[in-house]
Amino acid sequence: MRAALVRLSVAGALVAVVLGARNTWPDLSSQRAHLTSAEAARAAAVHERLPVALYDSLRSGLEKGDRWWLQLPHGRPEGLTTRDAIYRLYALYWFLPAVPADSPADATDRLRIDKLP
């Protein structure tokens, strides 16, 4: 059941990304010419006001083949999704090549963010 809810949240976040891309992408692409490669890699997190340093810290403990579980409080609604779904969606990208676990019990690494803005 929880895995189905996570998949539904991720699906909702993906829909929000697709619908918002039309307005967001031109802003990111025009600014990209002025960014370093590290800044460009984090542009999505900066745009979404995510805690970039926290994501870097969480990622530093992950290795290829690790299966992570990210525990977050439920976030406020934002567009067609919720704030916690945006955090999870960015983690899918930023934590690669580690992959999300289906449940906390299946995780090799349990990560936690206690507060969402």
Stockholm file with secondary structure:
# STOCKHOLM 1.0

chainA/1-117         MRAALVRLSVAGALVAVVLGARNTWPDLSSQRAHLTSAEAARAAAVHERLPVALYDSLRSGLEKGDRWWLQLPHGRPEGLTTRDAIYRLYALYWFLPAVPADSPADATDRLRIDKLP
#=GR chainA/1-117 SS CHHHHHHHHHHHHHHHHHHHHHHHHHHHHHHHTTSCHHHHHTHHHHHTTCCHHHHHHHHHTCCTTCEEEEECCCCCEETTEEHHHHHHHHHHHHTTTSEECSSGGGCSEEEECCCCC
#=GC SS_cons         CHHHHHHHHHHHHHHHHHHHHHHHHHHHHHHHTTSCHHHHHTHHHHHTTCCHHHHHHHHHTCCTTCEEEEECCCCCEETTEEHHHHHHHHHHHHTTTSEECSSGGGCSEEEECCCCC
//
